[in-house]
Amino acid sequence: MAKKKQQDIEAFVDAKGRDALVKEVRKKIDELGIEYLYLQFVSITGRICGKGIPAAQWESIAKKGFQLVYGAAVNLFINRHGDYMGYGPEAAELVGIPEPESFCQIPWDKRVARVWCTLFRNREEREDAGAYLTSDCRGNLRRLHEAFEKKHKLHLRSGCEPEMMWLKKDENGKPNGGFSNPYCYHIDQFESLRPVYMKVLEYSKAMGLEMIQGDHEDAPGQLELNYTFDDCMRTADRLTTYRQICAQVAREFGLIACFMTKPFMGVSASGCHHNISLWKGGKDSVNPMGFDTLPAMGDVFTYRSGGENTFMPDGDDPQMPGEVGQHAIGGIVKHLDALTAIGCSTVNSYRRLWDTGFWAPVFKDWGFQNRTTGLRISAPGRFEFRSVDSMVNPYLMAAGILQACDDGLKNKLPCGQPEERNIYAAMEAGKQVSKLPMTLGAALEALSKDEVIQGAMPGEMYRLYHEYKTDEWERFNHTVTEWDQETYMDCLP
């Protein structure tokens, strides 16, 4: 009789060294006085989902995992026709297996900790039993990044610029304007939010985010607080953690932590530029950030440094990246239309692109320190991908960038010369430059025609993303807005 093939879930649970990590988490639980655990994963839109368990159940759950309906990966939302998106109620249940290395105490209630989970198909499925769940965007990124590194002997490091707004509430708990005035880089407005951002910094440090700088941006209540760049998977985890932290701080101060891209017209939107580079080598090391005893497993406080940055210039032109970087740019520019469907993932995202005068990227070109292009070299050895905003799912975005870079490297795609002019002046002088898709519908159409970027959403993920976002676009198109009423109510006779 042929030996039964080991399921992905079995290989994951039985991986070498995992039992030791599970036991180490138990020591941390006892040492820190943890009573409850959040078992977390990330949905298709970047929402944090999962279950909670008493800490006494840790070993059992670490071995068996927990079950939840497949539809949780699609937020368990229904479409405009009343049907559940992605999976119906007849579908089996996914299995979430905790990753012990991701254990971290939650600083606002130190009795609670969180653990990230990898998702699998149910062990008893008739097809692909126990296989990796391809609607797990976080698990997909890990596997895609591992495949990219194996193929090219390169890995992606990224840092993001997470802009967001702190809004006041009215008597009904609804948004009532920004907490501060829209004065960019104004220290007094920054100071007005000092109690808020200091609490964010406190919690961020306790959850492994090495915060490096911050400023007041040019929208009401808009802050950007940055942390150190790292391996793209850790950076995505830290952005997701940062959003959790901001939501908690907002509860404590009676504010709204707004990650909506464009809540106000006439002022800047909230972007989330991704600064990217491809590296060879490097070393992972724990940064304790002053803690004598880490409130987490060491991996949460681990950063990768050193190695060779292949985007650094290797010729006489200090503004032209090396060959690897040039091909990566070629791949990203080629696929910018489809990438926009991931980086600008909501109907509201395109308000950012339409509100002129606020440096939002709308043209498919690249330059050196040129904010009028969709991609720019923001510093030697680093590209700033600008067609991405605060609502992004960072796991899907990193996966999309990897796929575009893979195409550029594999096919040695040229990037051309960097545009040094204001892109509008360049176009007036005769340069032919295309715009990015200017609606969610157009971006989704571009994605539907781009098999390379669809590769960032393997298995069922593309089907689910297309279904979810198409429904969002259709909902908008069949909604009568305040603008409709003001424009057309008295239009005739």
KELUM-991414 format. One line per 3 residues: their letters; for each residue x, y, z of N, C-alpha, C. Coordinates in steps of 0.05 Angstrom, whole numbers. Layout:
BEGIN
a> X:Y:Z:X:Y:Z:X:Y:Z; ...
END
This chain:
BEGIN
mak> 17:-24:0:0:0:0:18:25:0; 11:44:-17:27:69:-19:24:85:7; 46:97:14:46:113:39:30:138:34
kkq> 13:144:54:-5:168:52:12:193:53; 6:211:34:21:236:32:14:254:57; 35:265:68:31:283:92:17:308:83
qdi> -3:316:98:-17:341:93:0:365:100; -5:387:87:9:412:94:6:419:124; -18:415:134:-23:422:162:-7:404:180
eaf> -4:378:173:12:360:189:42:367:189; 52:374:165:79:383:163:85:408:179; 65:426:179:68:451:194:70:446:224
vda> 51:430:233:50:425:262:74:409:271; 84:391:254:107:373:261:134:385:253; 135:410:245:160:422:236:181:421:258
kgr> 206:417:249:228:415:268:230:440:285; 232:437:311:236:459:329:210:472:339; 187:464:327:162:478:335:153:470:363
dal> 157:445:371:150:437:398:164:453:419; 190:459:414:205:475:432:194:503:434; 185:514:411:174:541:412:147:542:427
vke> 131:520:423:106:519:438:111:519:468; 132:504:477:139:503:505:149:530:515; 164:544:497:175:570:505:152:590:509
vrk> 131:588:492:108:605:496:94:600:522; 93:575:530:81:568:557:97:582:579; 123:583:576:140:597:596:133:626:597
kid> 130:638:572:123:666:571:96:672:583; 77:654:578:50:657:589:51:658:619; 66:640:631:68:639:660:84:662:671
elg> 105:670:657:123:691:666:108:718:665; 92:723:645:79:749:641:51:750:653; 41:727:663:14:727:675:-8:729:654
iey> -4:716:631:-24:717:610:-47:699:617; -72:709:614:-96:694:619:-112:687:594; -108:702:573:-125:699:549:-108:705:524
lyl> -114:691:502:-100:693:477:-118:700:454; -110:719:437:-124:724:412:-109:708:390; -123:692:376:-112:677:353:-121:691:328
qfv> -102:705:315:-108:724:294:-100:715:267; -116:723:247:-108:722:219:-119:746:205; -113:750:180:-120:774:165:-138:767:142
sit> -160:781:140:-179:776:118:-170:788:92; -186:784:72:-179:793:45:-176:823:43; -189:838:60:-188:867:60:-168:878:80
gri> -154:861:95:-135:870:115:-147:872:143; -172:864:146:-184:864:172:-173:841:189; -170:846:216:-159:826:234:-182:809:245
cgk> -182:783:241:-203:765:249:-191:743:266; -207:726:278:-197:703:293:-215:696:316; -203:683:335:-217:674:360:-200:680:384
gip> -213:678:407:-199:680:433:-201:654:449; -180:648:464:-180:624:481:-168:630:508; -176:617:529:-161:619:555:-133:608:551
aaq> -114:620:565:-86:612:562:-81:582:569; -99:571:586:-96:543:594:-99:525:570; -112:534:548:-116:517:525:-94:519:504
wes> -72:533:511:-51:538:491:-40:513:478; -31:493:493:-19:470:482:-38:454:463; -63:452:472:-82:438:456:-87:452:429
iak> -91:478:430:-96:493:406:-71:494:388; -48:496:400:-23:496:384:-21:470:368; -31:448:377:-30:423:363:-53:419:343
kgf> -77:425:352:-100:419:336:-110:443:320; -105:467:330:-115:491:318:-144:497:325; -155:517:312:-183:523:317:-198:523:290
qlv> -224:520:290:-239:520:265:-257:545:264; -261:554:239:-277:577:234:-287:575:205; -310:586:200:-321:583:173:-303:595:152
yga> -301:583:129:-284:593:107:-290:622:101; -315:630:103:-323:657:96:-311:679:114; -299:671:137:-286:691:154:-263:704:139
avn> -250:689:120:-229:701:105:-238:723:86; -265:724:81:-277:744:64:-295:762:81; -288:764:107:-303:781:126:-331:771:132
lfi> -339:748:122:-366:737:126:-387:758:118; -382:771:95:-400:792:85:-417:780:64; -441:792:60:-458:784:38:-456:805:16
nrh> -462:797:-9:-461:815:-31:-487:830:-33; -490:847:-53:-514:864:-55:-539:848:-62; -535:823:-70:-558:805:-76:-566:788:-51
gdy> -551:792:-29:-558:777:-5:-544:750:-2; -525:744:-19:-511:718:-18:-484:723:-4; -475:703:12:-449:704:24:-427:704:3
mgy> -408:721:6:-386:723:-14:-365:702:-9; -357:690:-31:-335:671:-30:-343:643:-24; -356:639:-1:-364:612:8:-392:613:20
gpe> -408:593:13:-434:592:24:-434:578:51; -458:577:64:-459:564:91:-455:534:89; -455:523:65:-450:494:63:-421:487:62
aae> -403:507:60:-374:502:59:-364:491:85; -341:477:83:-328:467:107:-316:489:123; -302:482:145:-290:502:162:-259:501:159
lvg> -247:525:158:-218:527:157:-207:519:184; -181:514:184:-166:508:209:-144:529:212; -143:543:234:-122:561:240:-102:549:260
ipe> -76:549:252:-55:538:269:-38:561:279; -35:564:305:-19:587:316:10:584:309; 23:607:305:52:609:301:64:618:327
pes> 76:600:342:86:607:369:106:629:369; 122:632:348:143:653:347:131:680:346; 104:683:340:91:709:338:78:718:364
fcq> 80:702:385:67:708:411:76:736:421; 57:753:429:64:780:439:42:789:459; 51:798:482:33:809:502:21:835:491
ipw> -5:839:497:-19:864:489:-15:884:511; -2:907:506:6:925:528:-17:940:542; -40:942:529:-62:957:542:-78:939:561
dkr> -74:913:560:-84:895:580:-65:871:581; -47:872:600:-25:853:600:-33:825:608; -58:821:612:-68:794:617:-73:779:590
var> -72:794:568:-79:784:542:-55:784:523; -53:764:506:-31:764:486:-44:756:459; -29:762:438:-39:755:411:-18:736:398
vwc> -29:719:380:-12:701:365:-23:700:336; -6:705:316:-14:702:289:-18:672:282; -35:667:262:-41:640:254:-38:636:224
tlf> -31:612:216:-31:604:188:-57:587:183; -70:592:160:-95:579:155:-92:555:136; -109:535:140:-108:511:124:-137:502:117
rnr> -139:486:96:-164:473:91:-169:452:112; -194:445:115:-201:425:136:-187:398:130; -180:385:151:-166:359:149:-183:338:135
eer> -209:340:136:-227:319:125:-238:327:98; -228:348:85:-238:355:58:-234:332:38; -252:330:19:-249:309:-2:-226:316:-21
eda> -222:342:-25:-200:351:-43:-182:369:-27; -156:365:-32:-135:381:-19:-139:383:11; -145:361:23:-148:360:52:-123:370:67
gay> -127:388:86:-105:398:102:-85:415:87; -92:424:63:-73:440:47:-74:469:57; -53:484:50:-53:512:57:-78:525:44
lts> -91:542:60:-115:556:50:-106:580:33; -113:580:7:-103:601:-10:-118:627:-7; -139:628:9:-152:653:16:-139:666:41
dcr> -117:655:50:-101:666:72:-80:684:60; -85:710:60:-67:729:46:-39:729:60; -39:726:86:-14:727:101:3:702:95
gnl> -10:679:96:4:654:89:14:654:60; -2:666:42:6:667:14:32:684:11; 33:707:25:57:723:23:82:708:32
rrl> 80:694:54:103:679:63:112:659:42; 94:644:30:101:624:11:112:637:-15; 99:659:-24:108:672:-48:136:684:-44
hea> 141:695:-21:167:707:-15:189:686:-14; 182:663:-2:201:641:-1:208:631:-29; 188:630:-47:192:621:-74:209:641:-90
fek> 204:667:-85:219:688:-98:248:687:-90; 253:683:-64:280:683:-54:295:658:-65; 281:636:-66:294:612:-77:301:615:-107
khk> 284:629:-121:288:632:-150:309:653:-157; 309:675:-142:327:697:-149:350:702:-130; 350:687:-108:370:691:-86:369:720:-76
lhl> 345:731:-76:340:758:-66:315:758:-48; 314:776:-29:290:779:-13:282:809:-13; 256:813:-8:245:840:-8:244:851:20
rsg> 256:874:23:253:890:48:236:914:41; 219:921:60:201:944:55:197:960:81; 191:985:77:183:1002:98:159:1018:88
cep> 140:1023:105:116:1038:96:112:1064:112; 97:1081:100:92:1108:112:62:1110:117; 53:1100:141:24:1097:146:11:1123:156
emm> 2:1139:137:-14:1162:144:-42:1154:153; -52:1169:172:-80:1165:181:-88:1190:196; -114:1192:202:-125:1217:214:-138:1210:241
wlk> -134:1228:260:-147:1227:286:-171:1246:286; -195:1235:286:-219:1252:284:-234:1254:310; -248:1276:313:-265:1280:336:-292:1267:331
kde> -307:1263:353:-334:1251:351:-355:1272:358; -378:1270:345:-401:1287:353:-416:1272:375; -439:1283:383:-454:1272:405:-465:1244:398
ngk> -466:1237:373:-475:1210:364:-453:1191:358; -428:1199:364:-405:1182:359:-396:1182:331; -407:1200:314:-399:1201:286:-375:1221:282
png> -360:1219:260:-338:1237:255:-346:1266:255; -330:1283:269:-337:1311:271:-311:1328:266; -298:1322:244:-274:1337:237:-249:1327:250
gfs> -226:1336:240:-201:1328:251:-195:1340:278; -179:1326:294:-172:1337:321:-154:1362:319; -138:1363:298:-119:1385:295:-123:1398:267
npy> -110:1421:263:-113:1435:238:-95:1424:216; -102:1428:191:-86:1416:169:-61:1431:161; -43:1434:180:-18:1448:175:5:1428:174
cyh> 16:1424:151:37:1404:147:63:1411:162; 73:1391:176:99:1394:191:98:1414:214; 74:1423:221:71:1443:242:73:1431:270
idq> 94:1439:284:100:1426:310:77:1432:330; 65:1455:329:44:1460:349:20:1442:344; 13:1437:319:-9:1417:314:0:1389:322
fes> 25:1382:317:36:1357:326:35:1355:357; 41:1377:370:41:1378:399:12:1374:410; -7:1384:395:-35:1381:405:-43:1352:407
lrp> -30:1335:391:-36:1306:391:-15:1290:407; 1:1304:422:23:1291:437:13:1269:455; -8:1273:471:-17:1250:488:-25:1226:472
vym> -36:1231:449:-45:1208:432:-21:1194:420; -3:1209:407:19:1194:394:39:1183:414; 41:1195:438:59:1183:458:48:1156:467
kvl> 22:1153:469:10:1128:477:14:1107:454; 11:1117:429:17:1099:406:46:1089:407; 64:1107:413:92:1099:414:98:1079:436
eys> 85:1084:459:89:1065:482:80:1037:474; 56:1035:463:45:1009:456:61:997:433; 69:1013:414:84:1003:391:111:990:400
kam> 125:1004:417:150:993:427:146:966:441; 125:964:457:119:939:472:111:917:453; 104:923:428:96:902:409:117:899:386
gle> 141:909:391:163:903:373:167:923:350; 153:945:350:157:965:329:178:985:338; 200:986:323:221:1006:329:213:1032:315
miq> 201:1050:330:192:1075:318:215:1094:314; 216:1107:291:239:1123:283:233:1152:279; 210:1160:269:204:1188:265:174:1191:260
gdh> 165:1217:262:137:1222:258:133:1252:252; 110:1259:241:104:1287:236:74:1291:232; 66:1316:233:38:1323:227:37:1328:197
eda> 18:1315:184:15:1318:155:-5:1341:149; -13:1344:123:-28:1368:116:-58:1362:111; -69:1346:129:-98:1342:130:-107:1344:160
pgq> -132:1349:166:-140:1352:194:-135:1327:210; -120:1330:232:-114:1308:250:-96:1287:238; -82:1293:217:-67:1272:202:-38:1270:213
lel> -31:1246:221:-4:1239:230:8:1217:214; 34:1218:212:49:1195:200:71:1188:221; 70:1164:231:89:1154:250:103:1129:237
nyt> 129:1131:234:143:1110:219:159:1092:237; 163:1067:228:180:1048:242:200:1036:223; 221:1023:233:243:1013:218:234:993:196
fdd> 246:995:173:240:976:151:251:949:157; 241:929:144:249:901:150:240:883:127; 244:857:131:233:836:114:203:843:109
cmr> 194:840:84:167:849:77:145:836:94; 149:811:102:128:798:118:126:811:146; 149:816:158:148:829:184:137:858:182
tad> 143:872:161:133:899:157:103:898:155; 92:879:140:63:877:137:50:870:165; 62:852:180:52:846:207:52:871:224
rlt> 73:887:222:76:910:239:56:932:231; 51:935:206:30:954:198:3:946:209; -3:920:207:-29:910:217:-30:914:247
tyr> -8:909:261:-7:914:290:-10:943:297; 2:960:281:0:989:285:-29:998:283; -44:987:265:-72:994:262:-87:986:287
qic> -82:962:297:-94:953:322:-88:972:345; -63:980:346:-55:999:368:-70:1025:366; -72:1036:342:-86:1062:338:-115:1059:345
aqv> -128:1037:339:-156:1033:346:-159:1033:376; -141:1021:391:-143:1020:420:-138:1048:432; -118:1062:421:-113:1089:432:-137:1107:427
are> -149:1104:404:-173:1120:398:-195:1115:419; -199:1090:426:-218:1083:447:-211:1097:473; -186:1098:480:-178:1110:505:-182:1140:506
fgl> -180:1153:483:-182:1182:482:-208:1192:471; -226:1174:465:-252:1182:455:-251:1194:427; -232:1185:411:-228:1194:383:-234:1172:363
iac> -232:1179:338:-234:1159:317:-207:1157:303; -196:1133:302:-172:1128:287:-180:1121:258; -177:1141:240:-189:1139:213:-167:1130:193
fmt> -171:1106:182:-153:1097:161:-167:1099:133; -191:1111:133:-204:1116:107:-186:1134:91; -183:1129:65:-164:1143:49:-170:1173:47
kpf> -195:1180:41:-201:1208:34:-227:1216:48; -227:1222:74:-251:1230:87:-259:1259:81; -240:1276:72:-245:1304:66:-233:1310:38
mgv> -248:1325:22:-237:1336:-3:-224:1363:3; -206:1371:-14:-192:1396:-11:-168:1396:7; -162:1373:19:-138:1369:34:-126:1341:27
sas> -102:1337:35:-89:1312:27:-104:1287:38; -102:1266:23:-112:1240:31:-91:1226:48; -97:1202:58:-78:1186:73:-66:1165:54
gch> -41:1168:48:-27:1148:32:-13:1128:51; -1:1108:38:16:1089:53:38:1080:34; 55:1099:27:77:1093:8:93:1069:18
hni> 101:1052:0:118:1029:6:145:1034:-5; 165:1035:12:193:1038:4:206:1010:2; 216:1003:-21:223:975:-26:252:973:-36
slw> 264:950:-31:291:944:-41:294:914:-40; 310:903:-58:316:875:-60:345:870:-50; 348:851:-33:374:846:-19:384:818:-22
kgg> 410:816:-21:423:790:-18:435:788:11; 431:766:24:443:762:50:430:779:71; 446:784:92:436:798:116:433:780:139
kds> 429:791:162:427:776:186:404:785:203; 389:765:214:367:771:233:378:773:261; 370:794:276:379:796:303:357:810:320
vnp> 356:803:345:336:813:363:344:841:373; 326:860:371:329:887:382:312:889:407; 323:887:431:307:886:456:294:913:462
mgf> 303:935:450:291:962:454:289:969:483; 309:961:499:310:969:527:296:950:546; 282:930:536:268:911:554:288:891:565
dtl> 288:888:592:304:866:604:292:839:598; 266:838:600:251:814:593:231:821:570; 234:808:548:217:815:525:188:807:531
pam> 168:825:525:140:818:529:129:802:505; 146:786:492:139:772:468:161:752:462; 156:735:443:177:718:432:198:735:417
gdv> 222:725:415:243:740:403:238:749:375; 223:732:359:219:739:331:203:765:328; 186:772:347:170:796:346:189:821:347
fty> 212:818:360:231:840:363:255:837:344; 252:820:324:274:814:306:273:831:281; 296:841:272:299:857:248:322:846:232
rsg> 320:848:205:341:839:188:358:863:179; 384:861:181:402:883:173:426:871:159; 441:889:146:465:880:131:458:867:105
gen> 478:857:92:474:845:66:479:865:44; 473:857:19:478:874:-4:452:884:-15; 449:910:-17:425:923:-29:430:924:-59
tfm> 415:908:-74:420:907:-103:408:930:-118; 394:948:-104:383:972:-118:403:995:-118; 426:992:-103:445:1014:-103:457:1019:-130
pdg> 463:1044:-137:475:1049:-163:502:1035:-165; 508:1024:-189:533:1010:-193:549:1021:-217; 540:1045:-226:554:1058:-248:561:1087:-241
ddp> 565:1103:-262:573:1131:-258:550:1149:-251; 526:1141:-257:502:1158:-252:491:1152:-224; 493:1171:-205:484:1165:-178:454:1163:-176
qmp> 439:1171:-197:410:1170:-197:399:1144:-210; 417:1129:-222:408:1105:-236:414:1080:-219; 394:1065:-211:400:1041:-195:415:1020:-211
gev> 425:1000:-196:438:978:-209:420:962:-227; 431:942:-241:416:927:-261:391:914:-249; 394:901:-226:371:889:-213:349:909:-208
gqh> 357:932:-197:337:953:-192:323:963:-217; 339:966:-239:327:975:-264:306:956:-274; 312:930:-272:292:910:-282:268:909:-263
aig> 272:913:-237:250:914:-218:231:938:-225; 243:961:-230:227:984:-238:212:978:-264; 226:966:-283:212:959:-308:188:941:-303
giv> 190:922:-285:167:905:-279:145:919:-265; 152:937:-246:131:951:-232:116:970:-250; 131:986:-266:118:1005:-284:100:990:-304
khl> 110:967:-314:94:952:-333:67:944:-321; 67:937:-295:43:926:-282:29:946:-264; 35:972:-267:23:991:-249:-7:992:-249
dal> -20:988:-272:-49:988:-274:-61:967:-255; -51:942:-257:-62:921:-241:-55:924:-212; -31:934:-206:-22:938:-179:-40:959:-165
tai> -50:978:-181:-68:998:-170:-93:986:-158; -102:964:-169:-126:951:-158:-121:940:-130; -96:936:-123:-89:926:-96:-81:950:-78
gcs> -65:968:-89:-56:991:-72:-78:1012:-67; -96:1015:-86:-119:1033:-84:-144:1016:-85; -151:1004:-63:-169:981:-64:-198:987:-58
tvn> -205:1013:-54:-232:1020:-48:-243:1041:-67; -269:1044:-68:-281:1066:-84:-270:1093:-75; -268:1096:-49:-258:1122:-38:-229:1127:-45
syr> -213:1106:-50:-185:1110:-58:-182:1129:-81; -200:1129:-99:-197:1145:-124:-205:1174:-120; -217:1181:-97:-219:1209:-90:-191:1221:-87
rlw> -173:1205:-77:-145:1214:-73:-133:1221:-100; -138:1205:-120:-126:1210:-146:-139:1233:-161; -164:1238:-156:-179:1259:-170:-175:1286:-158
dtg> -169:1288:-133:-166:1314:-119:-139:1326:-126; -138:1342:-146:-112:1352:-157:-98:1371:-138; -72:1372:-140:-56:1391:-124:-45:1380:-98
fwa> -49:1355:-93:-40:1343:-68:-20:1321:-71; -6:1321:-94:17:1303:-98:9:1274:-100; -16:1267:-104:-23:1239:-108:-13:1230:-135
pvf> -2:1205:-137:9:1196:-162:-12:1186:-181; -13:1197:-205:-33:1189:-225:-20:1181:-251; 6:1182:-254:19:1176:-280:38:1152:-278
kdw> 39:1136:-299:55:1112:-300:83:1118:-310; 99:1128:-291:126:1135:-298:143:1134:-272; 169:1138:-274:186:1137:-251:206:1160:-253
gfq> 217:1168:-230:237:1189:-229:253:1188:-204; 273:1205:-203:290:1207:-179:280:1231:-163; 271:1225:-139:260:1246:-121:238:1262:-134
nrt> 223:1249:-151:202:1263:-167:175:1254:-157; 161:1271:-143:135:1263:-131:112:1265:-151; 117:1272:-175:95:1273:-195:93:1246:-210
tgl> 110:1227:-204:109:1201:-217:99:1179:-198; 89:1157:-209:78:1136:-192:99:1121:-176; 124:1122:-186:146:1108:-172:170:1127:-173
ris> 183:1129:-150:206:1147:-149:228:1134:-132; 253:1142:-138:275:1135:-120:275:1156:-98; 268:1148:-74:266:1167:-52:292:1171:-38
apg> 311:1152:-41:338:1154:-30:354:1133:-45; 381:1135:-46:397:1115:-60:391:1087:-50; 384:1069:-68:379:1041:-61:351:1036:-51
rfe> 332:1055:-55:305:1051:-45:285:1064:-64; 265:1048:-72:243:1058:-89:219:1063:-71; 205:1085:-77:180:1091:-63:157:1085:-82
frs> 142:1064:-76:118:1057:-92:95:1074:-81; 85:1093:-97:67:1113:-87:37:1108:-92; 31:1089:-109:3:1084:-116:-10:1065:-96
vds> -8:1073:-71:-19:1056:-50:-28:1074:-27; -50:1068:-15:-61:1085:6:-67:1071:32; -78:1085:51:-80:1076:78:-99:1052:82
mvn> -115:1045:62:-134:1023:65:-122:997:54; -97:997:47:-84:974:33:-83:950:51; -86:926:39:-79:901:52:-49:897:46
pyl> -32:901:66:-3:901:61:8:874:51; -5:852:58:4:826:49:-1:823:19; -24:831:9:-30:830:-19:-11:849:-35
maa> -6:873:-23:11:892:-36:39:882:-39; 50:871:-18:78:860:-20:79:837:-40; 58:821:-40:58:798:-59:56:809:-88
gil> 40:830:-93:39:841:-119:65:853:-128; 79:867:-110:105:879:-117:125:856:-123; 124:835:-108:142:812:-114:137:801:-142
qac> 112:798:-149:105:787:-176:115:805:-198; 111:832:-194:120:851:-214:150:850:-217; 164:849:-194:193:848:-194:203:822:-208
ddg> 189:800:-202:196:775:-214:195:776:-244; 174:789:-255:171:792:-284:193:809:-295; 200:831:-281:221:848:-290:248:835:-291
lkn> 254:819:-270:280:805:-268:281:783:-289; 260:767:-290:259:744:-308:262:752:-337; 249:774:-345:248:782:-373:266:806:-378
klp> 282:814:-358:301:836:-361:287:861:-373; 265:868:-361:249:891:-372:264:917:-368; 266:934:-388:280:959:-386:262:979:-371
cgq> 274:998:-358:259:1019:-343:261:1046:-356; 280:1049:-375:283:1076:-387:297:1095:-368; 298:1120:-376:312:1140:-360:292:1152:-340
pee> 302:1160:-316:284:1172:-297:275:1199:-306; 250:1205:-301:238:1231:-309:245:1252:-287; 260:1272:-296:269:1293:-277:250:1317:-277
rni> 234:1319:-298:216:1343:-300:191:1337:-284; 177:1359:-278:149:1355:-269:135:1341:-291; 120:1320:-284:109:1303:-305:89:1318:-323
yaa> 76:1339:-311:58:1355:-327:73:1372:-348; 96:1382:-340:113:1397:-359:124:1378:-380; 131:1354:-372:141:1335:-392:120:1328:-412
mea> 95:1325:-404:74:1319:-422:68:1342:-441; 69:1366:-430:66:1390:-448:87:1391:-469; 111:1381:-462:133:1381:-481:131:1358:-501
gkq> 111:1341:-498:106:1320:-518:110:1292:-508; 117:1288:-483:121:1261:-473:95:1247:-470; 94:1221:-480:70:1206:-478:70:1189:-452
vsk> 52:1196:-433:51:1182:-408:22:1175:-402; 17:1151:-395:-10:1142:-389:-17:1147:-360; -43:1152:-355:-52:1154:-328:-57:1126:-316
lpm> -57:1125:-290:-66:1101:-276:-96:1098:-279; -107:1075:-274:-137:1073:-273:-147:1093:-253; -169:1106:-260:-179:1128:-243:-205:1121:-229
tlg> -213:1096:-231:-236:1086:-214:-229:1058:-206; -243:1048:-185:-239:1021:-176:-247:1002:-199; -268:1008:-213:-277:990:-235:-256:987:-256
aal> -243:1009:-264:-222:1008:-284:-197:993:-274; -191:996:-249:-168:982:-238:-174:952:-237; -198:944:-229:-205:916:-229:-204:904:-256
eal> -212:919:-276:-211:910:-304:-182:905:-312; -164:923:-304:-136:920:-310:-125:895:-297; -133:890:-272:-124:866:-257:-134:841:-271
skd> -158:842:-281:-170:818:-294:-155:810:-319; -139:829:-330:-124:823:-355:-94:818:-350; -86:819:-324:-58:817:-317:-53:791:-302
evi> -44:770:-316:-40:744:-303:-16:745:-284; 3:762:-289:26:764:-272:18:773:-244; 3:795:-242:-5:805:-216:-27:787:-203
qga> -43:774:-220:-61:754:-209:-46:732:-194; -21:727:-202:-5:708:-189:1:714:-160; -3:740:-152:0:748:-124:-24:738:-108
mpg> -44:728:-121:-69:719:-108:-74:690:-117; -57:671:-108:-59:644:-119:-84:629:-110; -89:606:-123:-112:590:-116:-138:605:-116
emy> -152:605:-94:-179:618:-93:-177:648:-88; -154:659:-82:-152:686:-73:-161:706:-94; -153:702:-119:-161:722:-139:-191:721:-143
rly> -203:698:-144:-232:696:-147:-246:711:-125; -237:708:-101:-250:721:-78:-246:751:-78; -221:759:-84:-216:788:-86:-232:801:-107
hey> -233:789:-131:-249:800:-153:-279:801:-146; -289:780:-133:-317:780:-125:-323:802:-105; -306:804:-84:-310:823:-63:-309:852:-73
ktd> -288:858:-89:-284:885:-97:-303:893:-120; -311:874:-137:-330:880:-158:-357:886:-145; -364:872:-124:-389:878:-109:-388:906:-97
ewe> -365:913:-86:-362:940:-75:-366:961:-96; -354:957:-120:-357:977:-141:-386:978:-151; -399:955:-153:-427:954:-161:-445:967:-140
rfn> -440:963:-115:-456:976:-94:-454:1006:-97; -431:1016:-102:-428:1045:-105:-444:1055:-129; -442:1040:-151:-456:1048:-175:-486:1047:-173
htv> -497:1031:-155:-526:1030:-152:-535:1045:-127; -519:1064:-118:-526:1081:-95:-530:1110:-104; -552:1121:-95:-557:1150:-99:-543:1165:-77
tew> -526:1183:-84:-510:1198:-65:-521:1226:-61; -510:1240:-41:-518:1268:-35:-511:1285:-60; -489:1279:-73:-481:1294:-97:-503:1291:-119
dqe> -513:1267:-123:-534:1263:-143:-558:1281:-137; -566:1281:-112:-590:1296:-104:-586:1326:-108; -562:1336:-99:-557:1365:-102:-554:1373:-131
tym> -543:1355:-148:-538:1362:-176:-563:1360:-193; -580:1340:-188:-602:1334:-207:-630:1339:-196; -633:1344:-171:-660:1346:-159:-676:1368:-173
dcl> -663:1391:-177:-677:1414:-188:-668:1420:-217; -657:1400:-230:-645:1404:-257:-666:1411:-277; -690:1400:-275:-712:1405:-294:-737:1412:-279
p> -756:1426:-290:-756:1435:-318:-740:1461:-321
END
